[in-house]
Amino acid sequence: MSALTDPRGAVEDLTRPEGWVLGVSAAFLLFLLAALLTGALGPTYFLFLVGLAGMYALLSFGLNSQWGFAGLINFSVAAFFGVGAYGAALFTASGSPLVELFEGVPLLPSLLGLPIVGLVVGLAVAFVLAILIGIPTLRLRADYLAIASLGLAEVVRLIVLNERWLTNGSAGVRGIPGFFAGWPVLGTFPEAMPGLRLEVIPGSPVLLETAFWQALLNVLLVLAFAGGVYFVLRRAHRSPWGRVLRTIRSDEDLARALGKDTYSFKMQSFVLGSLIMALAGVFYTHLNLYVGPGDLDPITTFYAWVAVILGGSGSNRGALFGGIVIVTIREGTRFLNDVALPIDPAPLRLLLIGVVIIAVMRYRPQGVLPPQRELIWPSAVDGGGAPDSPDSGVREQKGGGGDE
Amino acid sequence: MSEGALAKQDPVLAVDDLQKSFGGLAATDHATFGVERGTITGLIGPNGAGKSTLFNLISGFYEPDGGTVEVNGTDVTGMEPYEVADYGLIRTFQTPRKLEGMTVREAMLVGPREQPGESFRRLFTSPGTVAESESANLAEAERILAEFEIDHLATQPATDISGGQMKLVELARAMLAEPEVLLLDEPVAGVNPTLAKKLKTQIRRLNEQGTTFLLIEHDMEFVMDLADPIVVLDQGHVLTEGTPEGVRNDDRVIDAYLGGGA
């Protein structure tokens, strides 16, 4: 709320878990800063991780707007992610099979190589796919969508793997430019920036070169994507629209009896979430500069689910938190290699995620940062002569403080 | 059978020859009756008479095998529940529906129909209109909660109030949808006598203000005191319809309840 004008009050307003998350995050940031300054963590790699965290946050946002808002069980996160990633890759990569396919056709070749076209195509395909899978399943009970989406994920993955003429099959797509390639200023920004050499601690210099500036651009891009999505979701969540979705999640028949076209609302929620997942895929393409069928493995879906459950379903900032935790566990375990362990740490990654999930389910089933304040359009509560915000919050013993 | 059922002056709800079977069981067997505008019409019948099925058919939750349902003169047979609601018919459920994670007033705000803020696009194109209607709806919700004398519950979690209070909230929320005819499925089942009395007062008050009611109720004292006329359902068809006095003294009704008359 007014963290800038009244920092002490803002801190006192936090619930215990919020304070806890804030404390751990601060400690974690300090740790990262120390690692960066001592050169233990390369700055370019660090920015890559930030981009990856942003990507997972986007995936979690997408799933949260489906499952967290409306209770739609979507097991094809990886498919929508993959559609976005491949859409962007095929339209921008120099090694894309589309280059050959479009050859000689008027106009089409000029569309290739433009990241913005890839973005639009990725989102458009995800949009169509979401509607196609939604039409038969969203009129039925939630279980049917779960099963159909599970199948969809495999179908999309197998198509990508086998339709070589279009996707390059198991070889994947290479030669993808950065998202800003060809843009005025931003396109040449990484090359134009001078290499910097920082030496905070004598003897371990930190080098900032072209790759670093490229990574910095990616981070700015994902911040813009995630920030925009967060803004949209936050507004949607506390609106009458979001309230109907939450009613559907609790009791769809009640929503129908009160005159809500639940099928339409579920479709909107499903399409919105799928578009956000595809956006994550588009970003991933330009972050990783390579996509392959392996990126469509169910593990991506699994990670998104873990992130949303961990953060608290229905909570946007919970989804953000969950996404960051996933990347920390996924990438942090790589560093365990440096520590002498009697066993190979790679399999520990999944074990650790499993342990975290069990612990959260056992001790905090609502997630670490569940949505808190009652969700009424803000100006209506502030100005409508309504009584003050609840003295005892809905999900916590505290109202207010957080963003939602 | 259903003498004078269709001869209503101004029926807000007209059910004609409605049929529904589940497998071999005819749950609704050629039921015909009407609800006169401005009345509180009771719907009674022994367990298994098909009262709830009839509610589900009228409100669009079930698709009838035959027959028609008219709301305000419009044929709504086979429409989706939300479309039926658009014609002014709202229903409640036998077991109170819980909205997890919402406060009472938040749960109330689901009631109003056609809120501008229910359009995703308008959240961004005209947030001013959304805010305006949200303020108005919130004020209206709190006014109705005050009328129901449960405004102290407004910011309580909707899942933490008693069963009877939930019934009150359900009724209050249904009123926010501005129904012309409100179908109540056992409004006082499992409600303590004090709250039941309160519900009765409220239903009567709302009726005086112009809402028509059709209610299923097993509590005979409650329904006989409140409703007039009363429609008696037995084995899926309408046994009789009449004043509480008439129904109470009808041998066929007594037989139906006692399982005799075979």
Interface residues (C-beta under 8 A of the other chain):
Chain A: V232 R235 A236 S239 P240 W241 R243 V244 R246 T247 S250 D251 D253 L254 A255 R256 A257 L258 G259 K260 D261 T262 F265 Q268 L272 G314 P371 E374 L375 I376 W377 S379 A380 V381 G383 G384 G385 A386 P387 S389 P390 D391 S392 V394 R395
Chain B: S59 G60 F61 E80 P81 Y82 A85 D86 I90 R91 T92 F93 R97 K98 L99 E100 G101 M102 T103 R105 E106 L109 V110 G111 R113 Q115 P116 G117 E118 S119 F120 L123 F124 P127 V130 A131 E134 S135 N137 L138 A139 E142 A154 T155 Q156 P157 R173 A174 A177
